[in-house]
Amino acid sequence: MDQRTSGADALIQKNDAAPALLGVVCGLAAALFWALGFVGTRHGLKLGFTPVDLLVHRYVWSGIAFLPLVFRAGISDLCGIGWGRGLALMVLGGPVMALISYTGFLFVPLGHGSVIQPSSATLGGLLLAALFLKEKISASRLAGALVIVGGLGVIGAESIGHIGADGVQGDLIFVLTGFMFAGFGALLRHWRVSAVSAALVINVLSLLLLPIYLATGGLARIAAIGITENAIQALAQGVLAGPAALYLYAVSVQRLGVARAAVFPAIVPALTLLVGWLMLGEPPTALQAAGLVTVLCGFYLAQRQS
């Protein structure tokens, strides 16, 4: 009897572990794609792209590709999500949030945005999971959140001491966008929006902004930069950091819950600084590195089960 019970328990644990493992893999992949998007953003801004140009690469091309799928699923109710909820998701996890985020890189270097925004998303996710979704937050995760705050404080100190008011403004922009994305994750869970529907709807709704861009001569501006650089941005923003990462993050939220999935954005800083160093030649400063190490320690604590 005990052996049968033990075997049944082992089978249940194995079955439970499979979706959890999928959620972890999807969360890690999303973090890597976001890191590539951050590096692509910094690279694009240095070449002369504006934040709005990058926004087009992030959402418009995939929105055009997804438009037939949304019409097939039902445009009247946006794949069953509804226009009100769809617009809310677009603001918090789509082009509005992205445009604000891109603007932040005009004020601070890569190391700031790549650390502050994902870390703020982690903090906001834990907070919303506890207050809004009533998920249980362990002492370890709470301690991890406090450590992450300490790491953000270290990076903020560099802004005050070395960059000035513009640096503080840039850092606050990334705090805002981090909390916006946390709200996006919480609403995904609360409304039980599927990963596919979220990615489709956000990208298709972004097409509403295209007429404004065309009217202001945006296409001529990006065409002058060259085909190669536009192709790089289309891949980095429009595929990897856009619908691919969004879909993978939505899967991780569904498989793991908001509290656990919220820690994956905290991996993004390390990946971004590493890739940025290798591809853009922007090594982190001592304070950025110290803040990063502190944030990663907080991530470790926040990821623990107990």
DRENTIMAR-457625 format. One record per residue: residue in three letters; x, y, z of N, C-alpha, C in turn. Coordinates in nm, 3 decimals, padded with zeros to 5 digits. Last residue first. Layout:
BEGIN
ala/X/Y/Z/X/Y/Z/X/Y/Z
...
***
This chain:
BEGIN
ser/01.140/02.808/-00.134/01.100/02.831/00.005/01.158/02.961/00.058
gln/01.226/02.811/-00.399/01.090/02.765/-00.370/01.047/02.803/-00.229
arg/01.402/03.086/-00.547/01.395/02.968/-00.459/01.252/02.938/-00.421
gln/01.399/03.323/-00.678/01.365/03.205/-00.755/01.351/03.082/-00.668
ala/01.489/03.514/-00.502/01.349/03.524/-00.545/01.305/03.398/-00.620
leu/01.758/03.447/-00.480/01.670/03.432/-00.364/01.523/03.431/-00.406
tyr/01.842/03.510/-00.739/01.859/03.374/-00.687/01.764/03.350/-00.569
phe/01.786/03.786/-00.751/01.716/03.693/-00.840/01.725/03.552/-00.787
gly/01.973/03.881/-00.568/01.831/03.893/-00.538/01.748/03.800/-00.624
cys/02.200/03.826/-00.717/02.182/03.760/-00.586/02.035/03.766/-00.544
leu/02.152/04.000/-00.926/02.152/03.856/-00.953/02.140/03.776/-00.823
val/02.180/04.246/-00.797/02.052/04.209/-00.854/02.044/04.058/-00.878
thr/02.455/04.235/-00.734/02.355/04.243/-00.627/02.217/04.200/-00.677
val/02.563/04.235/-00.991/02.587/04.120/-00.902/02.485/04.118/-00.790
leu/02.474/04.492/-01.076/02.431/04.370/-01.145/02.448/04.248/-01.056
gly/02.610/04.664/-00.906/02.465/04.658/-00.902/02.411/04.532/-00.967
ala/02.870/04.608/-00.991/02.831/04.582/-00.852/02.680/04.573/-00.839
ala/02.853/04.693/-01.258/02.883/04.553/-01.229/02.843/04.517/-01.086
gln/02.805/04.966/-01.216/02.707/04.884/-01.288/02.727/04.737/-01.259
leu/03.042/05.035/-01.086/02.915/05.045/-01.014/02.805/04.964/-01.083
ala/03.229/04.986/-01.293/03.240/04.914/-01.166/03.108/04.917/-01.088
thr/03.058/04.960/-01.611/03.142/05.027/-01.513/03.143/04.946/-01.384
pro/03.069/04.718/-01.880/03.002/04.781/-01.765/03.102/04.851/-01.674
pro/03.174/04.798/-02.215/03.193/04.724/-02.090/03.122/04.793/-01.974
glu/03.075/04.797/-02.516/03.039/04.882/-02.402/03.055/04.802/-02.273
gly/03.094/04.672/-02.768/03.214/04.725/-02.704/03.184/04.820/-02.591
leu/02.885/04.548/-02.889/02.892/04.693/-02.901/03.018/04.753/-02.840
met/02.927/04.272/-02.847/02.883/04.320/-02.978/02.901/04.470/-02.997
leu/03.026/04.232/-02.585/03.083/04.157/-02.697/03.050/04.221/-02.832
trp/02.867/04.405/-02.433/03.013/04.414/-02.425/03.076/04.349/-02.548
gly/02.614/04.310/-02.494/02.651/04.447/-02.530/02.801/04.468/-02.528
val/02.626/04.056/-02.381/02.611/04.068/-02.526/02.651/04.208/-02.572
leu/02.655/04.133/-02.107/02.751/04.044/-02.173/02.745/04.061/-02.325
leu/02.433/04.294/-02.062/02.566/04.351/-02.044/02.671/04.265/-02.113
thr/02.229/04.104/-02.116/02.242/04.226/-02.196/02.381/04.287/-02.184
leu/02.264/03.908/-01.921/02.274/03.872/-02.062/02.297/03.995/-02.149
ala/02.221/04.061/-01.691/02.349/03.992/-01.711/02.368/03.958/-01.858
pro/01.950/04.158/-01.734/02.066/04.246/-01.721/02.199/04.178/-01.749
val/01.779/03.922/-01.752/01.808/04.003/-01.870/01.931/04.093/-01.851
ile/01.706/03.811/-01.520/01.821/03.752/-01.587/01.868/03.841/-01.701
ala/01.476/03.940/-01.447/01.598/03.977/-01.375/01.722/03.911/-01.432
pro/01.269/03.823/-01.591/01.326/03.948/-01.641/01.454/03.990/-01.570
phe/01.217/03.604/-01.412/01.296/03.584/-01.533/01.346/03.714/-01.595
val/01.048/03.661/-01.204/01.192/03.668/-01.177/01.275/03.654/-01.304
ala/00.787/03.624/-01.281/00.835/03.762/-01.272/00.985/03.770/-01.247
ala/00.730/03.358/-01.254/00.767/03.405/-01.388/00.826/03.546/-01.382
arg/00.661/03.352/-00.981/00.781/03.283/-01.028/00.825/03.334/-01.164
ala/00.428/03.520/-00.981/00.538/03.542/-00.887/00.667/03.477/-00.936
val/00.249/03.418/-01.177/00.310/03.550/-01.193/00.434/03.566/-01.106
gly/00.299/03.076/-01.284/00.237/03.179/-01.203/00.314/03.309/-01.214
leu/00.397/02.881/-01.455/00.462/02.899/-01.325/00.388/02.993/-01.231
arg/00.243/02.871/-01.688/00.296/02.747/-01.631/00.345/02.763/-01.487
gln/00.176/03.137/-01.747/00.071/03.037/-01.735/00.119/02.911/-01.664
val/00.430/03.254/-01.760/00.333/03.302/-01.662/00.225/03.197/-01.639
ser/00.539/03.116/-01.977/00.599/03.099/-01.845/00.505/03.146/-01.734
val/00.374/03.211/-02.182/00.373/03.068/-02.148/00.430/03.047/-02.009
ala/00.454/03.478/-02.184/00.315/03.445/-02.151/00.302/03.298/-02.113
tyr/00.717/03.449/-02.269/00.690/03.498/-02.134/00.547/03.465/-02.091
leu/00.674/03.359/-02.530/00.745/03.273/-02.435/00.720/03.318/-02.291
tyr/00.543/03.583/-02.643/00.477/03.453/-02.637/00.543/03.364/-02.531
leu/00.744/03.777/-02.618/00.613/03.797/-02.555/00.540/03.664/-02.539
ala/00.949/03.673/-02.775/00.969/03.688/-02.631/00.836/03.703/-02.557
ala/00.811/03.680/-03.027/00.871/03.557/-02.975/00.888/03.564/-02.823
pro/00.724/03.949/-03.071/00.627/03.841/-03.050/00.687/03.714/-02.992
gly/01.015/04.099/-02.978/00.872/04.126/-02.992/00.786/04.004/-02.967
ala/01.272/04.012/-02.977/01.227/04.086/-02.860/01.078/04.117/-02.863
leu/01.252/03.864/-03.236/01.303/03.808/-03.111/01.247/03.880/-02.987
val/01.103/04.029/-03.432/01.086/03.885/-03.414/01.125/03.842/-03.273
gly/01.146/04.305/-03.419/01.019/04.255/-03.471/00.996/04.108/-03.453
gln/01.408/04.339/-03.306/01.289/04.397/-03.245/01.161/04.326/-03.288
ala/01.583/04.172/-03.459/01.601/04.189/-03.315/01.474/04.237/-03.247
leu/01.476/04.191/-03.725/01.495/04.062/-03.657/01.499/04.079/-03.505
ala/01.468/04.465/-03.769/01.347/04.387/-03.791/01.356/04.252/-03.721
gln/01.734/04.532/-03.724/01.631/04.578/-03.630/01.501/04.500/-03.646
ile/01.850/04.407/-03.947/01.893/04.370/-03.811/01.788/04.411/-03.709
ala/01.724/04.543/-04.154/01.699/04.400/-04.138/01.740/04.352/-03.999
asn/01.834/04.796/-04.117/01.691/04.778/-04.097/01.655/04.631/-04.080
glu/02.098/04.741/-04.184/02.065/04.781/-04.047/01.916/04.769/-04.019
thr/02.063/04.671/-04.460/02.122/04.579/-04.362/02.083/04.614/-04.220
ile/01.952/04.896/-04.591/01.877/04.772/-04.581/01.930/04.682/-04.469
gly/01.975/05.230/-04.448/02.026/05.115/-04.521/01.948/04.987/-04.493
ile/01.896/05.483/-04.378/01.996/05.417/-04.293/02.051/05.292/-04.359
ala/01.694/05.561/-04.545/01.824/05.625/-04.563/01.934/05.558/-04.482
ala/01.476/05.431/-04.444/01.533/05.381/-04.568/01.672/05.438/-04.590
ile/01.401/05.584/-04.229/01.469/05.458/-04.201/01.532/05.399/-04.327
arg/01.293/05.807/-04.371/01.401/05.825/-04.274/01.476/05.694/-04.248
ala/01.088/05.706/-04.523/01.202/05.766/-04.592/01.321/05.780/-04.497
leu/00.913/05.629/-04.317/00.974/05.528/-04.404/01.095/05.582/-04.478
gly/00.825/05.871/-04.195/00.912/05.778/-04.125/00.982/05.678/-04.214
gly/00.660/06.086/-04.262/00.779/06.056/-04.342/00.875/05.959/-04.279
thr/00.425/06.114/-04.126/00.537/06.198/-04.083/00.667/06.166/-04.156
ala/00.253/05.924/-04.227/00.224/06.064/-04.256/00.339/06.158/-04.219
leu/00.352/05.689/-04.118/00.366/05.713/-04.262/00.346/05.860/-04.295
tyr/00.276/05.725/-03.851/00.417/05.713/-03.886/00.439/05.743/-04.034
ile/-00.001/05.725/-03.870/00.067/05.843/-03.816/00.214/05.841/-03.858
pro/-00.052/05.462/-03.965/-00.083/05.581/-04.047/-00.013/05.707/-03.999
leu/00.039/05.296/-03.739/00.113/05.303/-03.865/00.077/05.426/-03.950
leu/-00.111/05.256/-03.514/-00.016/05.367/-03.511/00.053/05.389/-03.645
leu/-00.254/05.029/-03.558/-00.331/05.153/-03.549/-00.239/05.276/-03.552
leu/-00.084/04.821/-03.529/-00.099/04.875/-03.664/-00.180/05.004/-03.665
ser/-00.114/04.731/-03.273/-00.008/04.828/-03.297/-00.016/04.889/-03.436
leu/-00.297/04.529/-03.292/-00.344/04.660/-03.247/-00.239/04.769/-03.272
val/-00.118/04.323/-03.365/-00.216/04.372/-03.462/-00.269/04.509/-03.421
asn/00.031/04.286/-03.129/00.099/04.325/-03.251/00.002/04.381/-03.355
ile/-00.170/04.215/-02.946/-00.085/04.332/-02.921/-00.019/04.380/-03.049
val/-00.282/03.979/-03.063/-00.362/04.100/-03.044/-00.274/04.223/-03.028
leu/-00.071/03.787/-03.065/-00.142/03.828/-03.187/-00.208/03.964/-03.170
ala/00.005/03.763/-02.795/00.102/03.805/-02.896/00.033/03.856/-03.022
ala/-00.241/03.679/-02.680/-00.174/03.801/-02.635/-00.077/03.852/-02.740
ser/-00.293/03.436/-02.813/-00.384/03.550/-02.829/-00.318/03.681/-02.789
val/-00.078/03.277/-02.721/-00.094/03.306/-02.864/-00.181/03.430/-02.884
ala/-00.124/03.263/-02.445/00.000/03.321/-02.496/-00.015/03.362/-02.642
ser/-00.454/03.360/-02.331/-00.357/03.264/-02.384/-00.236/03.335/-02.442
val/-00.554/03.504/-02.030/-00.534/03.526/-02.173/-00.427/03.429/-02.223
arg/-00.663/03.527/-01.771/-00.639/03.396/-01.834/-00.631/03.408/-01.987
trp/-00.678/03.754/-01.628/-00.778/03.737/-01.733/-00.766/03.603/-01.805
his/-00.458/03.711/-01.458/-00.591/03.738/-01.402/-00.701/03.713/-01.504
arg/-00.240/03.677/-01.633/-00.279/03.571/-01.540/-00.422/03.588/-01.493
leu/-00.240/03.922/-01.766/-00.242/03.797/-01.841/-00.293/03.683/-01.753
leu/-00.213/04.097/-01.551/-00.340/04.092/-01.623/-00.351/03.967/-01.709
ala/00.054/04.047/-01.479/-00.053/04.020/-01.383/-00.189/04.011/-01.453
gly/00.193/04.131/-01.707/00.197/03.991/-01.666/00.084/03.956/-01.571
phe/00.129/04.408/-01.701/00.093/04.325/-01.815/00.090/04.177/-01.777
gly/00.251/04.487/-01.466/00.106/04.492/-01.476/00.054/04.409/-01.592
ala/00.514/04.457/-01.546/00.464/04.374/-01.438/00.311/04.371/-01.439
phe/00.528/04.661/-01.732/00.533/04.523/-01.779/00.489/04.425/-01.671
met/00.515/04.879/-01.559/00.411/04.861/-01.660/00.409/04.715/-01.709
phe/00.750/04.848/-01.418/00.623/04.827/-01.348/00.506/04.813/-01.445
gly/00.928/04.910/-01.627/00.934/04.782/-01.558/00.804/04.749/-01.486
thr/00.863/05.170/-01.689/00.832/05.066/-01.787/00.841/04.927/-01.726
leu/00.949/05.298/-01.446/00.810/05.305/-01.491/00.777/05.191/-01.587
val/01.223/05.243/-01.450/01.141/05.195/-01.338/00.994/05.191/-01.379
phe/01.291/05.380/-01.681/01.299/05.234/-01.681/01.227/05.172/-01.562
ile/01.254/05.642/-01.595/01.178/05.592/-01.710/01.177/05.440/-01.710
leu/01.445/05.660/-01.398/01.304/05.659/-01.358/01.214/05.613/-01.472
asp/01.676/05.667/-01.557/01.654/05.554/-01.466/01.507/05.545/-01.425
gly/01.643/05.915/-01.689/01.646/05.791/-01.764/01.618/05.670/-01.677
gln/01.657/06.089/-01.467/01.536/06.084/-01.550/01.531/05.954/-01.629
val/01.920/06.041/-01.386/01.809/06.008/-01.296/01.679/05.997/-01.373
gly/02.052/06.142/-01.612/02.065/06.001/-01.574/01.954/05.957/-01.482
asp/01.984/06.409/-01.607/01.939/06.328/-01.720/01.947/06.179/-01.686
ala/02.116/06.492/-01.374/01.970/06.490/-01.377/01.918/06.405/-01.492
gly/02.411/06.280/-01.378/02.336/06.398/-01.341/02.186/06.380/-01.356
ile/02.619/06.100/-01.412/02.542/06.143/-01.528/02.462/06.269/-01.499
his/02.752/06.049/-01.169/02.829/06.058/-01.291/02.752/06.113/-01.411
gly/02.579/06.050/-00.943/02.716/06.097/-00.931/02.787/06.123/-01.062
ile/02.331/05.956/-01.029/02.338/06.083/-00.958/02.480/06.140/-00.961
ser/02.404/05.714/-01.146/02.335/05.817/-01.225/02.348/05.953/-01.160
glu/02.513/05.577/-00.931/02.600/05.614/-01.042/02.536/05.724/-01.126
ala/02.285/05.536/-00.780/02.390/05.622/-00.726/02.485/05.666/-00.835
gly/02.148/05.350/-00.933/02.095/05.486/-00.924/02.198/05.583/-00.870
ile/02.302/05.127/-00.876/02.303/05.181/-01.012/02.252/05.324/-01.013
val/02.236/05.096/-00.604/02.375/05.113/-00.645/02.384/05.177/-00.784
gly/01.960/05.055/-00.620/02.011/05.174/-00.553/02.156/05.203/-00.590
leu/01.947/04.809/-00.739/01.900/04.925/-00.815/01.949/05.055/-00.753
gly/02.041/04.657/-00.523/02.118/04.664/-00.647/02.078/04.782/-00.733
gly/01.828/04.693/-00.343/01.962/04.741/-00.310/02.050/04.755/-00.433
val/01.625/04.565/-00.481/01.613/04.709/-00.456/01.750/04.768/-00.422
ile/01.725/04.305/-00.460/01.717/04.368/-00.591/01.704/04.520/-00.577
val/01.686/04.264/-00.187/01.823/04.267/-00.239/01.826/04.335/-00.377
leu/01.409/04.259/-00.181/01.480/04.365/-00.108/01.624/04.378/-00.157
ala/01.358/04.029/-00.330/01.309/04.158/-00.378/01.383/04.273/-00.310
gly/01.469/03.834/-00.164/01.526/03.859/-00.295/01.484/03.993/-00.351
ala/01.291/03.845/00.047/01.429/03.885/00.070/01.498/03.916/-00.062
leu/01.069/03.743/-00.087/01.064/03.877/-00.032/01.204/03.931/-00.007
arg/01.161/03.488/-00.142/01.133/03.578/-00.253/01.123/03.722/-00.206
ser/01.183/03.390/00.122/01.301/03.395/00.035/01.279/03.492/-00.081
ala/00.923/03.393/00.213/01.020/03.482/00.277/01.144/03.498/00.189
ser/00.690/03.377/-00.066/00.772/03.319/00.039/00.868/03.423/00.095
ile/00.371/03.474/-00.130/00.509/03.512/-00.155/00.593/03.464/-00.038
lys/00.083/03.350/-00.278/00.167/03.347/-00.160/00.311/03.379/-00.199
glu/-00.138/03.566/-00.456/-00.045/03.454/-00.455/00.044/03.464/-00.332
lys/-00.330/03.763/-00.503/-00.333/03.690/-00.376/-00.248/03.563/-00.379
leu/-00.330/03.938/-00.709/-00.368/03.800/-00.741/-00.371/03.710/-00.618
phe/-00.266/04.178/-00.573/-00.374/04.174/-00.671/-00.424/04.031/-00.695
leu/-00.059/04.133/-00.387/-00.170/04.222/-00.355/-00.291/04.203/-00.445
ala/00.118/03.937/-00.498/00.076/03.931/-00.359/-00.052/04.011/-00.333
ala/00.152/04.013/-00.762/00.112/03.875/-00.733/00.058/03.864/-00.590
leu/00.243/04.273/-00.732/00.109/04.251/-00.785/00.060/04.109/-00.759
leu/00.502/04.215/-00.627/00.407/04.299/-00.553/00.264/04.274/-00.601
leu/00.619/04.062/-00.829/00.603/04.005/-00.695/00.498/04.083/-00.615
gly/00.613/04.253/-01.037/00.544/04.125/-01.049/00.519/04.060/-00.915
gly/00.777/04.457/-00.939/00.636/04.484/-00.961/00.555/04.356/-00.973
leu/01.023/04.319/-00.937/00.966/04.373/-00.813/00.816/04.396/-00.828
thr/01.047/04.260/-01.213/01.046/04.154/-01.112/00.983/04.201/-00.983
ala/01.050/04.515/-01.322/00.944/04.422/-01.361/00.933/04.307/-01.261
ser/01.286/04.607/-01.212/01.160/04.669/-01.169/01.040/04.583/-01.208
ser/01.456/04.444/-01.359/01.450/04.430/-01.214/01.323/04.493/-01.158
pro/01.418/04.536/-01.623/01.379/04.399/-01.586/01.368/04.379/-01.436
gln/01.504/04.819/-01.582/01.371/04.780/-01.630/01.333/04.636/-01.594
ile/01.772/04.808/-01.479/01.663/04.868/-01.403/01.527/04.820/-01.451
val/01.937/04.678/-01.671/01.927/04.629/-01.533/01.800/04.678/-01.465
ser/01.912/04.808/-01.910/01.906/04.662/-01.912/01.899/04.602/-01.773
gly/01.947/05.078/-01.842/01.816/05.029/-01.884/01.804/04.878/-01.875
his/02.228/05.066/-01.767/02.122/05.113/-01.678/01.986/05.055/-01.717
gly/02.387/04.970/-01.976/02.386/04.901/-01.848/02.276/04.943/-01.754
leu/02.359/05.158/-02.186/02.294/05.028/-02.194/02.282/04.960/-02.059
pro/02.329/05.493/-02.040/02.391/05.385/-02.118/02.315/05.254/-02.106
val/02.061/05.740/-02.069/02.155/05.659/-01.991/02.213/05.548/-02.078
phe/01.906/05.881/-02.255/01.958/05.950/-02.137/02.066/05.872/-02.063
leu/01.808/05.723/-02.449/01.863/05.850/-02.494/01.932/05.924/-02.379
phe/01.686/05.515/-02.325/01.823/05.493/-02.369/01.886/05.620/-02.429
gly/01.424/05.607/-02.285/01.517/05.603/-02.173/01.661/05.587/-02.214
thr/01.297/05.558/-02.524/01.335/05.695/-02.493/01.436/05.699/-02.378
tyr/01.237/05.288/-02.503/01.339/05.331/-02.600/01.389/05.472/-02.568
ser/01.029/05.307/-02.309/01.155/05.240/-02.279/01.266/05.283/-02.373
ile/00.825/05.433/-02.450/00.879/05.497/-02.329/01.016/05.439/-02.297
leu/00.786/05.236/-02.644/00.828/05.370/-02.684/00.888/05.445/-02.565
ala/00.696/05.016/-02.489/00.822/05.008/-02.563/00.875/05.147/-02.601
met/00.446/05.103/-02.390/00.555/05.073/-02.298/00.690/05.074/-02.369
val/00.320/05.124/-02.642/00.328/05.240/-02.552/00.443/05.220/-02.453
pro/00.335/04.866/-02.762/00.409/04.980/-02.817/00.419/05.101/-02.726
gly/00.294/04.653/-02.475/00.309/04.670/-02.619/00.380/04.799/-02.657
gly/00.209/04.619/-02.218/00.310/04.527/-02.268/00.341/04.544/-02.415
leu/00.032/04.832/-02.165/00.124/04.786/-02.060/00.237/04.698/-02.114
val/-00.109/04.872/-02.408/-00.044/04.984/-02.340/00.065/04.933/-02.245
met/-00.206/04.619/-02.470/-00.120/04.688/-02.566/-00.044/04.802/-02.499
leu/-00.369/04.563/-02.254/-00.248/04.483/-02.272/-00.152/04.551/-02.368
ala/-00.570/04.754/-02.310/-00.495/04.760/-02.184/-00.364/04.682/-02.194
leu/-00.665/04.660/-02.554/-00.599/04.790/-02.548/-00.518/04.806/-02.421
gly/-00.777/04.415/-02.465/-00.671/04.417/-02.564/-00.593/04.548/-02.563
arg/-00.981/04.498/-02.296/-00.865/04.426/-02.241/-00.748/04.427/-02.337
gly/-01.142/04.627/-02.492/-01.096/04.696/-02.372/-00.972/04.630/-02.313
trp/-01.193/04.428/-02.685/-01.118/04.547/-02.720/-01.064/04.620/-02.598
gly/-01.139/04.078/-02.619/-01.219/04.200/-02.606/-01.132/04.323/-02.630
ile/-01.053/03.816/-02.648/-00.999/03.898/-02.539/-01.088/04.019/-02.513
gly/-01.141/03.685/-02.872/-01.204/03.651/-02.746/-01.155/03.733/-02.628
cys/-01.005/03.801/-03.081/-00.968/03.664/-03.042/-01.027/03.624/-02.908
leu/-01.156/04.056/-03.078/-01.010/04.041/-03.064/-00.971/03.905/-03.007
asp/-01.418/04.067/-03.145/-01.388/04.056/-03.002/-01.240/04.030/-02.977
ser/-01.391/04.112/-03.419/-01.492/04.187/-03.343/-01.467/04.182/-03.194
ile/-01.211/03.939/-03.529/-01.166/04.074/-03.503/-01.264/04.151/-03.417
gly/-01.141/03.616/-03.506/-01.252/03.706/-03.471/-01.203/03.844/-03.435
ala/-00.966/03.445/-03.624/-01.010/03.413/-03.488/-01.126/03.501/-03.443
arg/-00.926/03.573/-03.870/-00.981/03.438/-03.869/-01.036/03.402/-03.731
phe/-00.812/03.811/-03.788/-00.939/03.814/-03.859/-01.006/03.676/-03.856
val/-00.577/03.706/-03.679/-00.673/03.772/-03.591/-00.809/03.782/-03.657
leu/-00.453/03.608/-03.907/-00.486/03.516/-03.799/-00.590/03.576/-03.705
pro/-00.406/03.839/-04.062/-00.501/03.736/-04.109/-00.543/03.638/-03.999
leu/-00.213/03.975/-03.886/-00.347/04.028/-03.912/-00.444/03.922/-03.965
phe/00.045/03.891/-03.860/-00.055/03.828/-03.773/-00.198/03.870/-03.805
ala/00.189/04.049/-04.038/00.191/03.903/-04.055/00.078/03.835/-03.977
ile/00.144/04.301/-03.929/00.094/04.272/-04.064/00.086/04.121/-04.086
gly/00.278/04.266/-03.686/00.135/04.294/-03.687/00.072/04.266/-03.822
ser/00.540/04.236/-03.767/00.472/04.119/-03.710/00.321/04.141/-03.705
trp/00.574/04.502/-03.852/00.593/04.391/-03.944/00.524/04.264/-03.893
val/00.515/04.660/-03.618/00.436/04.671/-03.740/00.450/04.548/-03.830
tyr/00.686/04.622/-03.388/00.547/04.579/-03.389/00.480/04.572/-03.527
arg/00.958/04.692/-03.420/00.918/04.601/-03.312/00.779/04.542/-03.336
his/00.970/04.876/-03.622/01.034/04.746/-03.642/00.987/04.644/-03.538
val/00.837/05.083/-03.487/00.781/05.026/-03.610/00.840/04.888/-03.636
leu/01.017/05.139/-03.283/00.883/05.090/-03.249/00.816/05.025/-03.370
leu/01.227/05.245/-03.418/01.244/05.114/-03.357/01.110/05.053/-03.320
asp/01.108/05.490/-03.485/01.154/05.399/-03.590/01.167/05.257/-03.535
val/01.072/05.601/-03.232/00.954/05.565/-03.310/00.991/05.469/-03.424
pro/01.337/05.651/-03.150/01.255/05.553/-03.077/01.132/05.509/-03.156
thr/01.530/05.666/-03.461/01.459/05.730/-03.350/01.382/05.623/-03.273
phe/01.857/05.578/-03.575/01.715/05.545/-03.562/01.655/05.625/-03.447
gly/02.128/05.630/-03.558/02.041/05.736/-03.606/01.893/05.702/-03.610
leu/02.305/05.461/-03.435/02.315/05.475/-03.580/02.226/05.585/-03.636
lys/02.226/05.460/-03.172/02.359/05.516/-03.203/02.376/05.540/-03.353
leu/01.987/05.325/-03.195/01.985/05.466/-03.158/02.118/05.533/-03.189
gly/02.080/05.063/-03.257/02.001/05.140/-03.352/01.998/05.288/-03.322
his/02.217/04.988/-03.023/02.288/04.994/-03.150/02.213/05.082/-03.250
arg/02.004/04.986/-02.842/02.119/05.075/-02.820/02.196/05.095/-02.950
thr/01.845/04.785/-02.963/01.795/04.921/-02.942/01.909/05.021/-02.928
gly/02.008/04.558/-02.949/01.968/04.611/-03.079/01.917/04.753/-03.070
val/02.015/04.528/-02.672/02.139/04.557/-02.744/02.108/04.615/-02.882
phe/01.743/04.471/-02.626/01.807/04.587/-02.563/01.934/04.627/-02.639
gly/01.716/04.233/-02.778/01.639/04.352/-02.813/01.698/04.478/-02.753
leu/01.877/04.060/-02.636/01.914/04.093/-02.773/01.840/04.217/-02.821
ala/01.719/04.050/-02.406/01.855/04.103/-02.400/01.903/04.144/-02.538
trp/01.492/03.924/-02.503/01.482/04.063/-02.456/01.620/04.127/-02.450
phe/01.601/03.672/-02.552/01.550/03.752/-02.665/01.535/03.898/-02.625
leu/01.664/03.589/-02.292/01.769/03.603/-02.392/01.724/03.691/-02.508
ala/01.406/03.582/-02.178/01.508/03.671/-02.123/01.620/03.695/-02.224
ala/01.286/03.379/-02.327/01.234/03.515/-02.336/01.337/03.616/-02.286
ala/01.438/03.162/-02.235/01.447/03.201/-02.375/01.395/03.344/-02.395
leu/01.353/03.154/-01.967/01.494/03.179/-01.999/01.511/03.226/-02.143
gly/01.080/03.095/-02.002/01.121/03.218/-01.936/01.265/03.255/-01.966
cys/01.092/02.844/-02.126/01.034/02.956/-02.198/01.075/03.089/-02.135
val/01.208/02.697/-01.916/01.276/02.708/-02.045/01.223/02.827/-02.124
val/01.006/02.723/-01.721/01.141/02.774/-01.695/01.216/02.795/-01.825
gly/00.788/02.595/-01.845/00.779/02.736/-01.806/00.914/02.798/-01.782
leu/00.887/02.338/-01.866/00.857/02.413/-01.988/00.849/02.562/-01.957
leu/00.896/02.275/-01.595/01.020/02.281/-01.671/01.000/02.360/-01.800
ala/00.621/02.276/-01.541/00.708/02.371/-01.473/00.839/02.387/-01.548
pro/00.526/02.061/-01.693/00.487/02.199/-01.730/00.573/02.304/-01.663
ala/00.680/01.854/-01.546/00.691/01.877/-01.690/00.647/02.017/-01.731
ala/00.612/01.836/-01.279/00.741/01.895/-01.313/00.751/01.930/-01.461
asp/00.373/01.702/-01.268/00.373/01.843/-01.232/00.501/01.912/-01.277
asn/00.459/01.446/-01.336/00.365/01.515/-01.425/00.361/01.665/-01.397
lys/00.620/01.395/-01.113/00.679/01.398/-01.247/00.590/01.472/-01.345
gln/00.432/01.399/-00.910/00.538/01.499/-00.909/00.603/01.512/-01.045
ile/00.280/01.176/-00.988/00.217/01.309/-00.984/00.323/01.419/-00.988
leu/00.470/00.976/-00.957/00.414/01.001/-01.089/00.351/01.139/-01.095
ala/00.513/00.988/-00.682/00.625/01.016/-00.772/00.575/01.049/-00.912
asp/00.260/00.910/-00.590/00.311/01.044/-00.559/00.424/01.083/-00.653
ala/00.256/00.647/-00.683/00.159/00.743/-00.734/00.205/00.886/-00.710
gly/00.462/00.538/-00.527/00.474/00.541/-00.672/00.379/00.640/-00.735
ser/00.353/00.567/-00.274/00.477/00.636/-00.306/00.495/00.647/-00.457
thr/00.132/00.398/-00.297/00.112/00.540/-00.271/00.235/00.621/-00.309
arg/00.263/00.157/-00.334/00.174/00.206/-00.439/00.152/00.356/-00.423
gln/00.397/00.140/-00.092/00.474/00.147/-00.215/00.390/00.202/-00.329
asp/00.187/00.126/00.088/00.276/00.240/00.095/00.357/00.255/-00.033
met/00.084/-00.120/00.000/00.000/00.000/00.000/00.087/00.125/00.000
***
